[in-house]
Amino acid sequence: MYKNIAKQDFRKLLIKLDALIADRNLSLIEKFNQSIALVNDFLHEVRSQVTSVAFQDKFEEIYFFKFEKPEYYAQKIYQVALFTLLNQKPVGTVEMIKTYFVDELAFVSRFFKQHAFYYEYYRSGFTELDEPLFLRESLIASPLLIDLPDLDPEFSTGGDYLFAKFIAYEQLRDYILDELKKLENKDASRLPSLGKDKKRFDWTGEMINIVEMGYSLYVSKQMNDGKASLADIFRWLEESFGVELGIPANRFREIKRRKRITRTHFLDSLRSDLLDYMDKDDN
């Protein structure tokens, strides 16, 4: 008889995934690689258990593939979707980021509408289609189940992948809504702090130039008697110019890899422009 011993391990997995996402010392690709490795290891253990110990009856099998496996596998789908979302997020103004997230939210909404019949079945708790959807022996092609990947017949049914995707996309939707709320709060909190007579300036140059400037301010220790951290400086620059810089360390690596232009291209340009201005002023 199958015995569920994965629930406790799954809770531990979620804690580890949350810690990875919150770790500012890791790059996006490092977070993704480590997260996927954790999820894959967990799914491998669950599969070994399911394929080595038989379910007591069809009701036990249906319960696993309807409720348990979708919850587990959803984490893999979510990690891939989250990486794609953040990796493709544009570097630019708050309005650009908002537009991007709204478009991604619309994509998630279209997915739910595309699978409206099964999404309603997932949300309602109906049971009429449980046997064809959640028994491995019923793993057959259905005209309603479209765009499914190649499934492992020993560890898959016709409906568990789709239910996992519903869970993952709901999680992605909640993440996007939370990010949009943060951006709204950022807009609301930034403007009053400028004061009644102060003017906010928009950064209209290349975003990578802000990164070059931010690192220069940090290493030259020009702020707060040299005690301002790199994170503090970039937070100040983002708030001052109303931009989202993403992960500055990634852009800094781009700066160091420059071949066609100098690695301090922006600072060199500032120096050249200032010298030209001085020369003209002297004349």
PyMOL commands that set and color helices and strands:
alter all, ss='L'
color gray80, all
select helices_A, chain A and resi 7-22+28-52+58-87+94-114+116-124+130-134+136-138+160-190+192-194+207-220+224-226+230-241+248-256+265-282
alter helices_A, ss='H'
color red, helices_A
select strands_A, chain A and resi 92-93+243-244
alter strands_A, ss='S'
color yellow, strands_A
deselect
rebuild
show_as cartoon
